[in-house]
Structure formats: structure tokens, C-alpha cells
Amino acid sequence: MIDSHCHLTDRKFAGDVSAVLERAKHAGVECIMTIADSLEESAQCIALAQKHAEIFCAVGVHPHHAKEWKNGDEERLGILVQSSPKVKAIGEIGLDYHYDFSPRDVQRKVFEAQLRLAAEKKLPAVIHCRTAVMDVRRILQDMDLSRIVFHCCTEVWEDVEPLVARGIMLSFTGIATYPQSEEIRRVIRECPLPQMMVETDAPYLPPEALRAKGGRAVRNEPAFVVEIAKLIAKIKNVDFAEVDRTTTANAVAFFRLAP
């Protein structure tokens, strides 16, 4: 199994990565994509991936940090892309109109710049989308990209169906296990398994069964991605092994992880 999206450079994992990787391996997670939110974190992701054979990474600037984008950052990001074969995607990038930590026009400008870089480098794009699906869809229409994933998909089926129809991937997190997430479970029912990936978004969003233990918040980690695959198997009424096999193959093809 592959955790297609987590944040191992988050400070919540400081000094603990080796143990986290060991638990992931024990759970059957053979590969992990660690994802950047900023240029600084992009460099950290590359350094971490170079230390561990099972870790690959994506580099990019999250919409929360779009306001920090300055002249020359597209070139700087391009240099990071070229700096290591462990870089397999541009991400996470996109639009977030829920928090609006960066002005919306700035978010769109930075998103478009990074999509252009992904197209130029022939890399996939890992998309963050929150309360902005129509603008994301409009921007993607004009981009020459063949590999796109909506990470942590929380949109309703009617909004993502046109994206799925054009071959875009959807990736699901522990949010899908929460009692109030029936709309996400509906998307899982409707989306073809060959267009799905599983992720933790660790250290955030632990699956429902692993949320607060004894009143204490639980840090999510890659080993828990198995819980998402179990949910998908239950919703689609297929064997867990089929979900494991298919989502793993999807991630390998999407990020081109095969030797």
C-alpha cells in the first residue's frame, strides 16, 4: 500500500520519523509521498526523501502561503524540481476559499504559475481545493496536464463528476470515516476504483476509529492509511486486497514510482 499524501516534515514528526516509518512498514505501507506546503518545506521534503528509500516527495506552495510568493519563485521551484529524482510531483497547490489566508487573486496567480511548471516538467499536480471547485475546474481547463489528483477530496459528486470523466484522480483521507461525511462516502461509491488513491494527510485527520483516545488528540501517521482502504472496500463491496492492489498501482502509475 502507498500513502499518497502526508507531511513528514511537519514538526509533529520531529525526531520520530524512523519509528513512524517502521510502523508504516509493519502495517504494509511500502511507499510514502511526503508533500510540501512552501518552498522552505519543499527543500526539507527533498532532504528527507533522499535519506529514506521508501519516501518520495512533491514540491510546491500551498494556497495558504501564496501571499509569500515573489518574483523568481517559479524559477526557484523549478530548480528544486530538478535537484533530485525523488521529486515526483508539484504540490500541494490549489485554491482555498474557506480560510482565505491569501487573497484569492494571488492564490489563482500562484496556482496557475505552478500548474505551468508542472506541465513544463511533465510532472503531476497534487491539488488542494476547498470551497473553490468551480475556479479550480476553470483554471485546469486551460492547462496541458495529463496527471492531476484532487487530494483529500471533500467535494460533492456533482462537482467532481466532470473531473472524473476527464480522467482526474481523487484521493481520500480519514475524513471519509467521520460520521458526518456521507457525501464523501457517496463520492467513493460513484468514483471508479482505478481513479482513486488513499492518503492520510498526516499528521492531520486521523480515521474515526483512531481519533481522540482517552480525551487525548491522536497524531495521524502513514500506518493508518490502511483504515481508508478498509472503508473503501466496505463501501464498494470488494475485497480489501483489491483496494490495496488497485490504489497502489494507481499511485505507482500516477507518480511514476516504478523502477
Buried (B, 14 or more C-beta within 10 A) or exposed (E): BBBBBBBBBBEBBEEEBEEBBEBBBEBEBEBBBBBBBBBEBBBBBBBBBBEBEBBBBBBBBBBBBBBBBEEEBBEEBBEBBEBBEBBBBBBBBBBBBEEBEBEBEBBBBBBBBBBBBBBEBEBBBBBBBBBBBEBBBEBBEEBEBEBBBBBBBBBEBEBBEEBBEEEBBBBBBBBBBBEEBEEBBEBBEEBEBEBBBBBBBBBBBBBBEBBEEEEEEBBBBBBBBBBBBBBBBEBBEEEBEBBBEBBBEBBEBBBEBEE
